């Protein structure tokens, strides 16, 4: 039996209603149940497989939403697991580059998806959000579903950036609608369009509107948890909840008017984003510098692979990929991520000293030793005492 893997993204068909989410869960949870029950794999050493992994992405979920709005279901999830308060994402802080970084562990300059809309001056080809099946845009990286194929997993994907492209001449094994008679699924990824859509329309500072949409988001998390409990999967699968970017408030008073700097005949408009935007037509937007906290999403996780009730302040989004590879026991492709921070989230993790802490301790010890030896040498000079330093 091949090991199964499924990746599903609802970017073009967002699950913003409970019936749609329930329908998707009814399609996917039987596969996760079979994945959780799998115990041996053809061509691999016998023994227990790692628990299945469920990855959930809420588009545009700004990190501080967790503090500003009541979200009891998400709090229940990370209260029994782990929380990364701020996930430092990649620049530009747009959906396509960041979602592809999550499944490759690479910065955009390495995986090639630099923005949601691009232009190649050599081939004179353009790339736009939507169906983009030309492998030339995607072949610089190997996403997790391709690596999983190499490791014997059954794979499935739909509407995740690049999932409909023959990357390295390979596509996922299955697409939605998922074949419930197939092999069990070991990796499932879900995508919600909210709260990104409402953040653009109302702006992240509109507490009334954002409170309403974030309650819907949290209710969907509650439905997900209840279905995992009902099917006996809660505590048997690893659940990782994150986002691609945050959101910031826009103002017509903070504009760089490009037409005042360059004549329109002197440039070609490629992408309408904060990097090249002329006039913000929306109240909220993203795409700004990824060092800004308003652009940062969060990450929460729960399951047999994670510690309970643990949190860290920050982590890089490219570190999510090696973390998922570790949880699925598949080899990493070359990537920009590391497990240095992510290992702190794992069950049974050994204490890990961050470099600044270690350097501070070493400097402190050296100062103490310098003081001690300095006083000893003073005593030698004053009293002629012989002390041998080893």
C-alpha positions in Angstrom: 0.0 0.0 0.0 1.3 3.4 -0.9 1.5 6.1 1.7 -1.2 8.7 1.0 -0.9 12.5 0.9 -3.5 15.1 0.0 -3.2 18.8 -0.5 -6.3 20.9 -1.0 -6.7 24.6 -1.3 -10.0 26.5 -1.8 -8.5 29.7 -3.2 -11.0 30.0 -6.0 -13.9 28.3 -4.1 -13.6 29.6 -0.5 -15.3 27.7 2.2 -17.0 30.6 4.0 -20.2 28.7 4.9 -20.7 25.9 7.3 -22.5 23.6 4.8 -19.5 23.9 2.3 -17.0 23.2 5.0 -19.0 20.2 6.3 -19.1 18.8 2.8 -15.4 19.1 2.4 -14.8 17.5 5.8 -17.1 14.6 4.8 -14.9 14.1 1.7 -11.6 14.3 3.5 -11.9 12.9 7.0 -12.4 9.3 5.8 -9.1 9.5 4.0 -7.4 10.9 7.1 -8.9 8.1 9.2 -7.4 5.5 6.8 -4.1 7.5 6.9 -4.1 7.4 10.7 -4.7 3.7 10.6 -2.0 2.8 8.2 0.9 0.9 9.7 3.2 -0.3 6.9 4.3 0.9 3.5 5.6 -0.9 0.4 9.3 -0.2 -0.2 9.8 1.4 3.3 10.8 -0.1 6.6 7.9 -1.7 8.5 6.6 0.0 11.6 4.2 2.7 12.5 3.7 5.6 10.1 3.8 9.2 11.4 0.4 10.7 12.2 -1.4 12.4 9.3 -1.0 16.2 9.0 -3.8 18.7 8.4 -2.6 22.2 7.3 -5.2 25.0 7.5 -4.5 28.5 6.0 -6.7 31.5 6.7 -5.9 34.1 4.0 -4.9 37.5 5.5 -5.2 36.5 9.2 -3.2 39.2 10.9 -1.4 38.0 14.0 -2.8 40.5 16.5 -6.4 39.4 15.6 -5.8 36.6 18.2 -5.4 39.3 20.9 -8.0 41.8 19.7 -11.0 39.5 19.1 -12.4 36.6 21.1 -11.7 33.3 19.3 -12.5 30.5 21.8 -12.1 27.7 19.3 -8.7 28.7 18.1 -7.7 29.3 21.7 -8.8 25.8 22.5 -6.7 24.5 19.7 -3.5 26.1 20.7 -4.2 25.8 24.4 -3.9 22.1 23.9 -0.9 22.5 21.5 1.5 25.3 20.5 1.3 28.9 19.3 3.7 31.0 17.3 2.6 34.5 18.1 4.1 36.0 14.9 5.1 34.2 11.8 7.6 36.3 9.8 6.5 35.7 6.3 8.3 36.4 3.0 8.3 39.6 0.8 6.2 40.5 -1.0 3.5 39.8 1.5 1.1 38.4 -1.1 -0.9 35.2 -1.3 0.9 33.4 -4.2 4.5 33.9 -3.0 3.7 33.1 0.6 1.6 30.0 0.0 4.3 28.6 -2.3 6.9 29.3 0.3 4.9 27.4 2.9 5.1 24.2 0.8 8.7 24.7 -0.5 10.5 26.3 2.4 12.1 28.7 -0.1 12.2 32.5 -0.4 10.4 33.8 -3.5 13.8 34.6 -5.2 14.5 30.9 -4.9 11.2 29.3 -5.8 10.4 31.9 -8.6 6.9 33.0 -7.7 7.8 36.6 -6.9 4.3 38.0 -7.0 0.7 37.2 -7.9 1.2 39.0 -11.3 4.5 38.9 -13.1 6.1 39.6 -16.5 9.2 37.9 -18.0 11.1 40.4 -20.2 13.0 37.6 -21.9 10.0 35.5 -23.1 7.5 38.4 -23.0 5.2 36.1 -21.1 2.9 37.2 -18.3 1.8 35.5 -15.2 -1.5 36.3 -13.4 -3.5 35.0 -10.5 -5.7 32.1 -11.7 -5.0 29.0 -13.7 -1.2 29.1 -14.6 -0.2 25.7 -16.0 3.1 26.7 -17.7 5.8 24.7 -15.7 8.4 27.4 -16.6 7.1 29.6 -13.8 7.1 26.8 -11.2 10.0 24.5 -12.0 12.6 26.2 -9.8 11.2 24.5 -6.7 9.8 21.1 -5.6 6.7 21.5 -3.5 5.9 19.1 -0.7 3.3 17.2 -2.7 6.1 16.2 -5.2 8.5 15.2 -2.4 5.7 13.2 -0.9 5.2 11.3 -4.2 8.9 10.4 -4.0 8.4 9.1 -0.5 5.5 6.8 -1.5 2.5 9.0 -0.5 -0.7 9.2 -2.5 -1.0 12.9 -3.1 -4.0 15.2 -4.0 -4.3 18.9 -4.5 -6.6 21.5 -5.9 -6.3 25.3 -6.3 -3.2 25.6 -4.2 -0.7 27.7 -6.2 1.1 25.3 -8.6 -0.9 22.3 -7.7 -2.4 22.0 -11.3 1.1 22.3 -12.9 3.3 19.4 -14.0 6.2 20.4 -11.8 9.2 18.3 -12.7 6.9 16.5 -15.1 4.8 15.3 -12.1 1.4 16.3 -10.8 -0.5 15.2 -7.6 -2.1 11.8 -7.7 -5.7 13.1 -7.0 -7.7 16.3 -7.3 -11.0 17.4 -5.8 -13.6 15.9 -5.6 -11.6 13.5 -3.6 -12.0 9.8 -4.3 -13.2 8.5 -0.9 -12.5 5.0 -2.1 -8.8 5.8 -2.5 -5.9 5.4 -0.2 -5.9 7.1 3.2 -4.6 10.7 3.3 -1.6 11.6 5.3 -1.5 15.3 4.4 -4.4 17.6 4.0 -4.3 21.4 3.4 -7.4 23.6 3.6 -7.7 27.2 2.6 -10.2 29.9 3.6 -10.5 33.2 1.8 -11.4 35.0 5.0 -10.5 37.2 6.8 -8.5 38.5 3.8 -11.6 39.5 1.8 -13.2 41.5 4.6 -9.9 43.0 5.6 -9.6 44.5 2.1 -13.2 45.8 2.1 -13.5 47.2 5.6 -9.8 47.5 6.8 -8.3 45.7 9.8 -9.1 48.6 12.1 -12.8 48.3 11.6 -13.5 46.3 14.8 -17.2 45.9 14.1 -16.8 44.3 10.7 -13.7 42.3 11.6 -15.3 41.0 14.8 -18.2 39.6 12.7 -16.0 37.9 10.1 -13.5 36.5 12.6 -16.4 35.0 14.6 -17.3 33.1 11.4 -13.7 32.0 11.0 -13.6 30.8 14.6 -16.9 29.0 14.1 -15.3 27.2 11.2 -12.4 26.2 13.4 -15.0 24.9 15.9 -16.7 22.9 13.3 -13.4 21.4 12.2 -12.5 20.4 15.7 -16.0 18.9 16.4 -15.7 16.8 13.2 -12.2 15.6 14.2 -13.6 14.7 17.6 -16.7 12.9 16.1 -14.6 10.8 13.7 -12.0 9.9 16.4 -9.2 11.9 14.8 -8.7 14.5 17.4 -5.4 13.7 19.1 -4.5 11.3 16.3 -3.6 13.8 13.6 -1.3 16.8 13.7 -3.3 20.0 12.9 -1.4 23.1 11.9 -3.2 26.4 11.5 -1.5 29.4 9.9 -1.9 32.2 7.3 0.0 33.8 4.4 0.1 37.4 5.5 -1.5 40.1 7.6 -3.3 43.3 6.7 -2.8 47.1 7.3 -5.1 50.1 7.1 -4.8 52.2 4.0 -5.2 56.0 3.7 -5.5 58.3 0.7 -3.2 60.7 2.7 -0.3 58.3 2.4 0.3 58.0 -1.3 3.2 58.2 -3.7 1.7 59.3 -6.9 3.6 57.5 -9.6 2.4 59.8 -12.3 4.1 62.7 -10.6 7.4 60.8 -10.8 7.2 59.1 -14.1 5.1 59.7 -17.2 2.8 56.7 -18.0 4.6 56.2 -21.3 7.8 55.4 -19.5 6.6 52.2 -17.7 4.4 49.1 -18.0 2.1 48.3 -15.1 2.6 44.7 -14.1 1.0 44.3 -10.7 -1.4 46.4 -8.6 0.0 46.0 -5.2 1.5 48.3 -2.5 4.8 47.9 -4.3 3.5 49.5 -7.5 0.0 50.7 -6.6 -1.2 54.1 -7.9 -4.3 54.7 -5.7 -5.5 52.3 -3.0 -9.0 51.4 -4.0 -9.4 49.3 -0.9 -9.6 50.2 2.8 -7.1 47.5 3.8 -4.2 46.0 1.9 -1.1 43.8 2.2 2.1 43.3 0.2 4.1 45.7 2.2 7.5 45.1 3.9 7.5 41.8 5.7 9.4 43.3 8.6 6.2 45.1 9.6 4.2 43.4 12.4 1.0 44.3 10.6 2.0 42.0 7.8 2.7 39.0 10.0 0.3 36.1 10.3 0.4 33.5 13.2 0.7 29.8 13.5 -1.0 27.4 15.9 -0.7 23.6 16.0 -2.0 20.7 18.0 -1.6 16.9 17.8 0.5 14.0 18.9 3.7 15.5 17.4 3.4 18.8 19.3 3.9 20.0 22.9 0.9 21.0 25.0 0.3 24.6 26.1 3.6 25.9 24.7 4.2 29.1 22.8 7.1 31.0 21.2 7.1 34.6 20.1 8.2 34.3 16.5 9.3 32.0 13.7 10.1 32.3 10.0 7.4 31.1 7.6 10.0 29.2 5.5 10.6 27.1 8.7 7.1 25.6 8.3 8.2 23.4 5.4 11.0 21.6 7.3 8.6 21.2 10.2 6.0 19.5 8.0 8.7 17.3 6.4 9.7 16.3 9.9 6.1 15.5 10.9 5.6 13.4 7.8 9.0 11.7 7.9 9.8 12.7 4.3 13.2 14.1 3.2 13.6 17.8 2.8 14.4 19.3 -0.6 16.9 22.2 -0.5 15.2 25.0 1.3 15.8 28.3 3.2 14.2 27.0 6.4 15.5 25.4 9.6 14.2 23.4 12.5 16.2 25.5 15.0 13.1 27.4 16.2 10.5 24.9 15.1 11.9 22.1 17.2 10.8 24.0 20.3 7.2 23.2 19.3 7.7 19.4 19.0 6.9 16.9 21.7 10.0 15.6 23.4 12.0 18.6 22.2 15.2 19.1 24.1 16.0 22.5 25.5 17.4 24.8 22.8 19.5 27.8 23.6 19.2 30.7 21.2 22.4 32.2 19.9 22.0 35.6 21.7 21.4 33.8 25.0 24.5 31.6 24.5 26.7 34.6 23.5 25.4 36.5 26.6 26.2 33.7 28.9 29.7 33.2 27.4 30.5 36.9 27.7 29.2 36.9 31.3 31.4 34.0 32.3 34.4 35.6 30.6 33.8 38.8 32.6 33.6 36.9 35.8 36.8 34.9 35.1 38.6 38.2 34.1 37.6 39.7 37.4 38.8 36.7 39.4 42.1 36.3 37.6 42.7 40.1 37.7 42.3 40.1 41.5 44.5 37.1 41.8 47.3 38.8 39.9 46.9 41.9 42.1 47.5 39.6 45.1 50.6 38.1 43.5 52.0 41.6 42.9 51.3 42.8 46.5 52.2 39.7 48.5 54.5 37.6 46.2 52.1 34.7 46.4 52.7 32.0 43.8 49.5 30.8 42.0 49.6 28.4 39.1 46.9 29.0 36.5 45.9 25.8 34.7 
